Amino acid sequence: MIKMYWDIGKSILARQESEGWGAKVIDNLAKDLKAEFPDMKGISTRNLKYMRKFASEYQDFVIVQAKLAQISWYHHITLIDKIKDQNMRIWYAQKVDRPMGIASYQLTKQVPENLKDSLPTPQELVQVANLPTK
């Protein structure tokens, strides 16, 4: 599902690039998808905007596949909304307790309050991002 959302987001980005920002790509796509698949959930204008943002934030799907595939779509959009720095989002996503999981409502509450208490060191950020160390 995450891969499909990422692919849709990449497609939206490409269409906006070719058609221009004012072309209402997302609005038109939402209408077309709803007409074609009336019973399908998750194709609202709002969710399509999240897909676009998701693909824009994580332009390399390898990052998504390797490091972020274990959390739900709702967790992804929550992290994107609340944490602007990509490395910090990846770090936080990897801290989610995978065997037990964090419920979506817990994540939305934990990010604002607990983020400052659990900030990674610069070394941890470098390690998560696989950046060369100096």
C-alpha positions in Angstrom: 0.0 0.0 0.0 2.8 2.4 0.9 4.5 1.7 -2.5 1.2 2.5 -4.3 0.8 5.7 -2.4 4.4 6.7 -3.2 3.8 5.9 -6.9 0.6 7.9 -7.0 2.5 10.8 -5.4 5.3 10.6 -7.9 2.8 10.6 -10.7 1.1 13.7 -9.3 4.5 15.5 -9.0 5.3 14.6 -12.6 1.9 15.8 -13.9 2.2 19.0 -11.9 5.6 19.5 -13.4 4.3 19.1 -17.0 0.9 20.7 -16.6 1.8 23.5 -14.3 0.8 24.3 -10.7 -2.6 25.9 -11.5 -3.8 22.9 -13.5 -5.7 21.4 -10.5 -4.0 18.1 -11.1 -5.0 16.7 -7.6 -8.6 17.9 -7.7 -9.1 16.5 -11.2 -7.4 13.2 -10.3 -9.6 12.8 -7.2 -12.7 13.3 -9.3 -11.5 10.9 -12.0 -10.6 8.2 -9.5 -13.8 8.6 -7.6 -15.8 8.3 -10.8 -13.8 5.2 -11.9 -13.7 3.5 -8.5 -16.7 4.8 -6.5 -16.3 2.3 -3.7 -12.5 2.8 -3.2 -11.4 4.5 0.0 -8.3 6.7 0.4 -8.5 8.7 -2.9 -9.8 11.9 -1.5 -8.2 15.2 -2.5 -6.7 15.5 1.0 -5.1 12.0 0.9 -3.8 12.6 -2.7 -2.1 15.8 -1.3 -0.5 13.6 1.3 0.6 11.2 -1.3 2.2 14.0 -3.3 3.9 15.3 -0.1 5.1 11.8 0.8 6.7 11.3 -2.6 8.2 14.8 -2.5 9.7 14.2 1.0 11.0 10.8 0.1 12.1 11.1 -3.5 14.2 7.8 -3.3 11.8 4.9 -2.8 14.8 2.9 -1.4 14.5 5.0 1.8 10.8 4.3 2.1 11.2 0.6 1.3 14.2 0.0 3.6 13.5 2.2 6.5 9.9 3.2 6.6 7.8 0.3 5.2 7.0 -1.0 8.7 4.8 1.8 9.8 1.2 2.6 8.7 0.2 5.3 6.2 -1.4 7.2 9.1 1.9 7.2 10.9 3.6 8.5 7.8 1.3 11.4 7.4 1.4 12.2 11.1 5.2 12.3 11.0 5.3 14.4 7.8 2.8 16.9 9.4 4.6 17.2 12.7 8.4 16.7 11.9 9.8 18.8 9.1 13.3 17.4 9.0 13.5 14.2 7.0 16.3 12.6 9.0 14.4 13.3 12.2 11.3 11.7 10.8 13.2 8.6 9.7 14.9 8.4 13.1 11.5 8.7 14.9 9.9 6.1 12.6 12.6 3.6 13.4 12.1 4.2 17.1 8.5 3.0 16.8 8.2 -0.3 18.7 7.6 -2.6 15.7 6.6 -5.9 17.5 3.9 -4.1 19.6 3.4 -1.0 17.5 2.3 2.4 18.6 -1.3 3.2 18.0 -1.9 6.2 15.7 -3.5 8.2 18.5 -0.4 7.5 20.7 2.0 8.7 18.0 0.1 11.9 17.4 0.3 12.6 21.1 3.9 11.5 21.6 5.5 13.5 18.8 4.9 17.0 20.2 5.6 16.2 23.8 8.2 13.4 23.7 10.2 14.5 20.7 12.3 17.0 22.6 13.1 14.4 25.3 14.2 11.8 22.8 16.1 13.8 20.2 18.9 11.9 18.6 22.5 12.9 18.8 24.1 14.2 15.6 25.9 10.8 15.3 22.6 9.0 15.4 21.2 11.2 12.7 24.3 10.6 10.5 23.9 6.8 11.1 20.2 6.8 10.2 20.7 8.9 7.1 23.8 6.8 6.1 25.8 10.0 5.6 29.6 9.9 5.6 31.1 11.0 8.9 33.8 13.6 9.0 
